């Protein structure tokens, strides 16, 4: 790529990049030359792009079509035969890309070669590939960390290191249960290093501008492996102050700089931010980043699960009205969280419903671990971090229904699965399935038999792929058949409509808080979505949805609804995808 092409890409981005850079680093006395050096680094990385990858840069980015994705664990499906078998299943379903979790950063040639080969296998199957990058920390075996522990002061300055225990305890309180809080004492260099509470990785100190430059360089090197998307994990932990808060104001600017770097070096690669913050903070992240930047919309997922537990959709409605992601962003809608679900719902909205936020958070933890009265779910939680773990099917009640041989409850659990999948696919953006969601996979406790995994509850919701279970997707009357074929139909309907993701969602008032309804319209193309979040039949008013002269066609069943009807009944956990016709 020539320098003129880089300058062409830089022109619409430079002002926002410069503003973001100096908002973060002006208190640390950076100069204009430092920002210019950062741009020079990105220019150099752009020149390094191989000819083959540069050719893809000139094509329409694959993510413009906003296909459905599937999150997989990097260590699974390693051989060509395994990849082929899994890819055939995903393509049959209608999935267009896979997103790998737990990708070890390739800082050796051996790791780089393995990653390129793995990505190449999926590319041969016609699927785009995403990988994750921890932007907040590195593992203790990282070359930077190894040099730091050997006394390299420059490497030590890349990490959150403190020698004074009193100062360290201001950031992460020391206690009897956690003697050093989230800090690890390094005897060799007489320093505390701040560790990520979930991964144990050493937290990077982004107050050092050099850390940003070095991590952007790593980001570009990771992209050179042939990845089509990069998920920036642990955005919330990129910045630390004594006063704890979910998302520090510097994080949206740092995220914007990573996203802009992607637009400059590899515009065909989707940069995907992953934050566990609430809807209001996610909205800020989406507003600060360049157009066509991806963002995991964890808020809609949390609100969906909250609506199932409470049979109330008000919080879901409120966040869609007041805290929707920027329309220029690509919202990626998961059904679960690979790191476990943290209940960061809108606390103000909870108070307006009469719920104390802390008590309601505890209720949701109890509900989705099967401990609350009336719960249908099975899962596990980590009381210290407040995270809940479990597969979609287990949270929806499939496990309990199968164990109890209760056909009525099994029917309801299947309806819950399809309801939340239907919501994820209906929202504007890209749905992201978890491995096993398409087959109704249950919690897998076998990870406790593996000494390397037994302490990591994430593996509870990472079931081992079994070909026998996958083959049941062809057997009528099985759970696998019902979920797979229903999901396949929804994905076909979604992909067949070229205007599916056009327009913004507008919440519709149907006079019933148990029903979530929204409209998305562009020109004469108007889609209407209705979701009953209860196990009881519900009725909703149609007068505010369309005129008497109009009628609507249900896209999944072909059912027709006349505008002359004043109300519409929805069965237990029923949802409708409607297109309004004159």
Secondary structure, 3 states (H helix, E strand, C coil): CCHHHHHHHHHCCHHHHHHHHHHHHHHHCCCHHHHHHHHHHHHHHHHHCCHHHHHHHCCCCHHHHCCEEEEEECCCCCCHHHHHHHHHHHHHHCEEEEEEECCCCCCCHHHHHHHHHHHHHHHHCCCEEEEEEECCEECCCCHHHHHHHCCCHHHHCCECEECCHHHHHHHCCCCCCCCCCCEEEECCCCEEEEECCCCCCEEECCCCHHHHHHHHHHHHHHHCCCCCEEEEECHHHHCCCCCCCCCCHHHHHHHHHHHHHHHHHCCCCEEEECCCCCHHHHHHHHHHCCCCCEEECHHHHHHHHHHHHHCCCHHHHHHHHHCCCCCCCEEEEECCCCCCEECCCCHHHHHHCCCCHHHHHHHHHHHCCCCCCCCCCCCEEECCCCEEECCHHHHHCHHHHHHCCCHHHHHHHHHHHHHHHHHHHHCCCEEEEECCHHHCCCCCHHHHHCCCCCCCHHHHHCCCCCHHHHHHHHCCCCHHHHHHHHHHHHHHHHHHCCCCCCCCEEECCCCCCCEEEEEEEECCEEEEEEEECCCCCEEEECCCCCCCCCEEEECCCCCEEECCCCEEEECCCCEEEEEEEC
